[in-house]
Amino acid sequence: MSLFRLKPITLQPPGQALARTLSWPHHVALGVGAIVGTGILTLIGVGADRAGPAVLVSFAVAGLICACAALCYAEMATTIPASGSAYTYSYAVLGEVIAWGVGWSLILEYSLVVATVAVGWSGYLTGFLHGLGLDLPRALANGPGLGGVVNLPAVAIIFVVAGLLMLGTRESARINTALVLVKIATLALFVAVALPRFDAAHLHPFAPYGLGASAGAGGVKRGVMGAAAIIFFAFYGFDAISTAAEEAKRPERDLAIGIVGSMVACTLIYLVVAAAAVGAAPYTAFAKSPEPLALILRSLGQDRVATIVAAAAAIALPTVLLAFLYGQSRIFLVMARDGFLPASLAKVSARGTPVRITAVTAAFVAVVAGLAPLDVIASLANAGTLCAFVAVAASVLVLRQREPGRARAFRVPLAWVVAPAAIAGCVYLFFSLQAVTQRSFLLWNAAGLVVYFAYGRGRVRLAG
């Protein structure tokens, strides 16, 4: 039995098929909801701490690499319109053992993304409540790494969003779209208040830590590329769209529009908001804040607007949780169908929703969110994502070579330039992550291979 056998992509048998309820506006909203979130609302502070005002360049670099990867995702999602995202594409094109490694990395990515966003949401909720004169006990508002016991708000919001997903995909998508509009309005309000206070003096020195990624105190890599490797986290929500392939009404159209459209829109949003942030206040003032945009507004004497932004963030950040928790549950679902996870988890409710796997996913990530610090889990999540992006870009090239005549509803322009650029950029960003993240990622995948050979390989099924 070859380690590199390929999985045929077929329709799912009765009882496992998901309901096709999403059109392209839902996919765009899902993408914007996933992309615009913790990356700009919270991690802009982490990025500024590592690059200074040059975090603007970090956003541009990360956005360019993600744009190349997004084009590759759009081609693979429309060519193989099945749930599972990079895991499914790798299984159909690169082989089983590679697919397992990608799936195992996606487990890491999605779990830690949900945990990161939940922790970021908790920070904004705490700030909002503080503005109202209400303070949560420190022990229940922070994990052990920040002097608390458990981040209870982060745990709670994960289960609230999971409950929403269990109600049904269409219902979740409608609520997600409404909350995305709230989020965009919030960022527009921030820009409207902060941009007129732009002070060019705040941009000097522009790149205090250099352009590369050099290790500093505690092994943290600073510089433009060091920051890009962290805020890369801010862009990659578009891959959650590809997990919705089986629920798209017209996947050959809806997926490409959703992936490319949301990526273009969000890149523009990020650059404008980041420019307003670093121009309105010295980067050192908000570099380590869990709610940097609200903090900037307070420094400008706009306490009321800061409270509004914190409140809106607390309301709208769950769209990111919804998108990634949705995506992870679909990847787990496909892996359960294939035999890599217990088959009982693949059961679908009468509404066409995978209730069991959603509940298990929520419980798993809630533990991480309740206990882990923000910068560590964001960094490790990026490592898993970079692995998946490399696999998708490689799948585009291999499938172009193996099946040049295959129907492709969307084709990557200049594929032999764009896909290698995505691969090279992702590899460079991986080596720009701090060493402890790289080691942790390798250990995670070593553990994954043990699980594969001890459990998954003997139970795998290739029938759809």
SULLIN-V332362 format. One record per helix or strand. SS is the DSSP state (H for helix, E for strand). FROM is the first residue (numbers start at 0). LEN is the number of residues. Records with the same first field share a line. If there is no record, write none. Layout:
# SULLIN-V332362
SS=FROM-LEN + FROM-LEN
This chain:
# SULLIN-V332362
E=21-1 + 213-2 + 220-2 + 247-1
H=23-12 + 37-4 + 42-37 + 84-9 + 95-36 + 137-4 + 143-3 + 151-16 + 168-29 + 199-4 + 216-3 + 223-11 + 235-7 + 244-3 + 250-30 + 282-4 + 291-8 + 302-14 + 317-21 + 342-4 + 354-17 + 373-29 + 414-18 + 434-22
